[in-house]
């Protein structure tokens, strides 16, 4: 069985890495982008099963990328979870109104984004995952404060 792919879009490499390590250990294929332009190219080329998207990105914002993706016939069905420091209720409403399927504020625990992503990834991941050895400790030292 082919693994499900998740695109992590965040301009902060440590956040992308932490999420990728945990998801790869769970059997998901992770794709990473540090800005909207890279993300869009990956989305068009690979059509991931889920997008974890930061709001505040250099250049085009994550919220604008989400708006464009949801309006596009080819990408509109891809679930998007916003992962962002913008925690005001108005921001959450705006994120959901442009089409985000869920909204998680930073700082977040791996447990909180895992709970949010599970409904979007209902099909199980592949049985064996490749692991990132150099950064696996990143997840094991973080506390889960859902």
C-alpha positions, 0 to 999 in steps of 0.5 A: 500500500502506498503511504498517504502524503502530507505537505507541511508548509512553514517557514520555520524549519524546526517546526516542519522537522518536528511534525515530519518526524512524528508523521513519518514514524506513524507511516506517512510520507512528508513533503515540506515547503518553506513558503507558498510558492514552493508549496504550490509547486509541490501541490500541483506536482504531487497532490498531497492528501493533507496540507498543514499550513502556516498563516504567516509565510514570506511572500504570499500568506498561508491564508491567501494560498488556502483561499486559492487552493480551495477555489481551484477545481484541481486542489479544492478537495485537499484538506487544509489544517492551519497551524499558526500563531494567529490565535484570535477568534477573528483569525480562526473564523477567517481561516475556516471561512477561506476553507481550512478544515481545522485551525490549530494555534502555536505553540501546539503539542504534537497531540493537538495537531495529530487529533486534528489531522486524523479525520483528514487522513482516515485511510491508514498510513503505510505499514513501515515508515522510514525514520529521520534519525538525526532529529527523532529526539525532537519529538521525544523531548516535547511534552504533549499539552493538548 
